[in-house]
């Protein structure tokens, strides 16, 4: 359902999870309505646009008059009100998901990822959003800003937060592909299923590099050279590199580099680390990177 493919009608839900969705504006409809009752009808804003007689409108209002419903045009029921499907323009990676009938994975990687910390800083969470370029980011933010539910959620997050920091990071996609990484952040989807007792965790490794125009390019060259050796040595299937990215602008200091790994479990992360120790090229790369870094820290999310 995440891909919005082939969904035309939905039945009334039998149950609801009050912690899953902001239900404060939703309630079970009564079996009957008294004279003068009013209902507002709108379309699913992420997939449809509302129209009445080919004119775009935000919603339609129905009034109960002596047992019958009339719309704002004073015609019976919904009249010419319709929800017209929108066209989603996707990147080239979407065709791969269609062939595997896994369209939802494509849309999953385009959605905001919320990761809460269990180790390290308590009460902090990260919102990771990926965009193909600055134009794509601007269009996406404009679309979100026009959505009332998103605005309400954003204001609520700001109200409950002591601090809000926003940064823009860039991913050296070409360098990662040459190192053997099969997918970047835009196309990321978890590999492998979840076994008994496994609980996937994310590891965020942060490098603060020395200042200089050549520091980040040098880091990327050394890192990706060693990464290829690491990926070949680690055949446990326990760990997957989500992305490598460096700071471009915003709150993050200049020359900050993040590498984000997904482990199938905490135990699996240790198995992967043990296997990587056999990669001499990776160990050599880390030794050279240490000369470029001022600080380094890792945290599990």
C-alpha positions in Angstrom: 0.0 0.0 0.0 2.9 2.3 0.5 3.4 2.6 -3.2 -0.3 3.6 -3.8 -0.5 1.1 -6.6 -3.9 -0.3 -7.5 -5.8 1.0 -4.4 -9.1 2.4 -5.4 -11.4 1.7 -2.5 -11.0 1.0 1.3 -13.5 -0.5 3.6 -14.2 0.9 7.1 -11.5 -0.2 9.5 -12.5 -2.5 12.3 -9.7 -1.5 14.7 -7.3 1.3 15.1 -4.1 1.9 16.9 -4.3 5.2 18.7 -0.5 5.6 18.6 -0.1 5.0 14.9 -1.8 8.1 13.5 -2.9 11.5 14.7 -6.5 10.5 15.4 -7.5 13.7 17.2 -9.5 14.8 14.2 -11.0 11.4 13.4 -13.9 9.6 15.0 -16.3 6.8 14.2 -19.3 8.1 12.2 -22.7 7.8 13.8 -25.3 5.5 12.2 -27.6 8.5 11.6 -27.4 12.3 11.5 -29.7 14.9 12.7 -31.1 17.7 10.4 -28.5 20.4 9.9 -25.4 18.1 10.4 -22.3 19.0 8.3 -19.6 16.8 6.8 -16.4 17.8 5.1 -15.1 15.5 2.3 -11.6 15.6 0.9 -9.2 13.4 -1.0 -6.0 11.7 0.0 -3.6 14.6 -0.6 -0.5 12.5 -1.3 -2.1 10.7 -4.2 -5.2 12.7 -5.4 -6.5 16.2 -6.1 -10.0 17.3 -5.4 -12.2 18.6 -8.3 -15.8 19.7 -8.9 -16.9 19.9 -12.5 -13.2 20.2 -13.6 -12.5 23.0 -11.1 -9.9 22.2 -8.5 -11.2 22.7 -4.9 -9.6 21.8 -1.5 -12.7 19.9 -0.2 -16.5 19.6 -0.4 -19.0 20.2 2.4 -22.2 18.2 2.7 -25.3 19.3 4.7 -28.0 17.0 6.0 -31.5 18.4 5.1 -34.5 16.4 6.2 -32.7 13.1 5.7 -30.9 14.0 2.4 -27.4 15.2 1.8 -26.7 18.3 -0.3 -23.3 19.7 -1.3 -22.2 23.3 -1.5 -23.6 23.6 -5.0 -27.1 22.7 -3.6 -27.2 19.5 -5.6 -27.8 16.0 -4.1 -24.9 14.2 -2.4 -21.4 14.6 -3.8 -22.7 15.8 -7.2 -19.7 16.3 -9.5 -17.1 16.1 -6.8 -14.3 13.7 -7.7 -10.8 12.6 -6.5 -8.5 12.5 -9.5 -5.2 10.5 -9.3 -1.9 12.3 -9.6 1.1 11.2 -11.7 4.2 10.5 -9.8 7.5 10.9 -11.7 10.1 8.4 -10.4 13.8 7.9 -11.1 15.3 5.1 -13.1 15.7 2.9 -10.0 11.9 2.5 -9.9 11.9 0.1 -12.9 14.0 -2.3 -10.9 11.4 -2.4 -8.1 8.6 -2.9 -10.6 10.3 -6.0 -12.1 10.5 -7.5 -8.6 7.0 -6.3 -7.7 8.4 -4.4 -4.7 7.3 -0.9 -5.5 6.8 -0.1 -1.9 10.6 -0.3 -1.3 11.1 2.6 -3.7 8.7 4.9 -1.9 10.1 3.7 1.5 13.5 5.2 0.6 11.8 8.5 -0.3 10.0 8.8 3.0 11.4 10.4 6.1 13.3 8.0 8.3 12.9 8.5 12.0 15.6 6.7 14.1 15.4 6.9 17.9 18.6 6.5 20.0 19.0 3.8 22.6 22.7 4.1 23.3 24.5 7.4 23.6 22.5 10.5 23.8 19.0 9.9 25.3 15.9 11.8 24.0 17.4 12.6 20.6 16.1 11.5 17.3 17.2 11.9 13.7 15.1 12.7 10.6 16.9 11.6 7.5 15.5 12.8 4.1 17.1 12.0 0.7 16.9 14.1 -2.4 18.4 13.7 -5.9 19.5 17.4 -6.0 18.7 20.8 -4.7 15.8 21.3 -7.1 14.2 18.1 -5.9 14.6 19.1 -2.3 13.0 22.5 -2.9 10.0 21.0 -4.7 9.5 18.4 -2.0 9.7 21.0 0.8 7.2 23.2 -1.0 4.8 20.2 -1.3 5.2 19.4 2.4 4.6 23.0 3.4 1.2 22.9 1.6 0.1 19.9 3.6 -1.8 20.8 6.8 -1.1 17.6 8.7 2.7 18.0 8.0 2.7 21.6 9.2 0.8 20.6 12.4 3.3 17.7 13.0 6.3 20.0 12.4 5.0 22.6 14.9 4.4 19.9 17.5 8.0 18.6 17.1 9.4 22.1 17.5 7.3 22.7 20.6 8.6 19.5 22.3 12.2 20.0 21.2 14.9 21.9 23.1 17.0 22.3 20.0 16.5 21.7 16.2 19.5 21.4 13.9 19.3 21.1 10.2 22.2 20.2 7.9 22.7 19.3 4.3 25.0 16.4 3.5 26.3 15.2 0.1 26.8 11.6 -0.9 29.8 10.7 -3.1 27.7 8.3 -5.1 30.1 7.6 -8.0 33.0 6.8 -5.6 30.8 4.4 -3.6 29.7 2.6 -6.7 33.3 2.1 -7.8 33.9 0.6 -4.4 31.2 -2.0 -5.0 28.3 -0.5 -3.2 25.2 -1.6 -5.1 22.9 1.2 -4.0 23.1 4.6 -2.5 20.8 6.4 -0.1 18.2 7.3 -2.8 17.8 3.6 -3.7 18.5 2.0 -0.3 16.4 -0.9 0.9 17.3 -3.4 3.6 18.8 -6.7 2.5 17.9 -10.1 4.0 15.1 -11.0 6.3 14.9 -10.9 10.0 15.7 -14.1 11.8 14.5 -15.2 15.2 15.7 -12.9 18.0 17.2 -10.4 15.6 16.5 -6.7 16.0 18.1 -4.5 13.3 20.1 -1.5 14.6 21.8 1.4 12.8 25.3 2.6 13.6 26.2 6.2 12.9 29.9 6.8 12.7 31.1 10.4 12.7 34.4 11.9 11.6 35.4 15.5 12.2 38.2 16.1 9.7 40.9 18.8 9.6 40.1 21.9 7.7 41.3 22.2 4.1 39.9 22.0 0.6 41.5 18.6 -0.1 40.7 16.9 3.2 37.3 15.5 2.3 38.3 14.3 -1.3 41.3 12.6 0.3 39.1 11.0 2.9 36.7 9.7 0.3 39.5 8.3 -1.9 41.1 6.4 1.1 37.8 5.3 2.5 36.3 3.9 -0.8 39.6 2.1 -1.6 39.5 0.3 1.7 35.7 -0.2 1.6 36.0 -2.4 -1.5 38.4 -4.7 0.5 36.1 -4.7 3.5 33.0 -5.6 1.5 34.8 -8.5 -0.1 36.2 -9.8 3.3 32.8 -9.5 5.2 30.6 -12.4 3.9 28.5 -12.6 7.1 25.6 -10.8 5.6 25.1 -9.0 8.9 25.9 -5.5 7.9 25.0 -3.1 5.1 26.4 0.3 4.4 23.4 2.7 4.0 25.4 5.8 3.0 28.6 7.8 3.3 28.1 11.6 3.3 29.9 14.8 4.0 28.6 18.2 5.3 27.7 20.8 2.7 25.9 23.4 4.8 23.8 24.0 7.9 24.4 23.3 11.5 27.1 20.5 11.0 30.7 21.8 11.2 32.6 22.0 7.9 34.3 18.7 6.9 32.0 16.5 9.0 31.6 13.0 7.5 29.0 10.4 8.5 28.9 6.7 7.6 25.6 5.0 8.4 25.5 1.2 8.7 22.5 -1.1 9.1 23.2 -4.3 11.2 20.7 -7.1 11.4 21.4 -7.2 15.2 23.8 -6.0 17.8 25.5 -9.4 17.7 25.6 -9.3 14.0 27.5 -6.0 14.1 30.2 -7.6 16.1 30.4 -10.6 13.7 30.7 -8.2 10.8 33.4 -6.2 12.6 35.4 -9.4 13.3 35.2 -10.5 9.7 36.4 -7.0 8.5 39.6 -7.4 10.5 40.8 -9.8 7.8 40.7 -7.0 5.2 44.2 -5.6 5.1 43.2 -2.9 2.7 40.5 -1.7 5.0 42.8 -1.6 8.0 45.4 0.4 6.0 42.7 2.9 4.9 41.6 3.4 8.5 45.2 4.1 9.6 45.5 6.7 6.9 42.1 8.3 7.7 43.2 8.7 11.3 45.8 11.2 10.1 43.0 13.3 8.6 40.6 13.2 11.5 40.4 15.4 14.6 37.7 13.4 16.4 35.7 10.2 15.8 32.7 8.7 17.6 30.2 6.0 16.9 26.7 5.5 18.3 24.0 2.9 17.8 20.5 4.0 16.9 
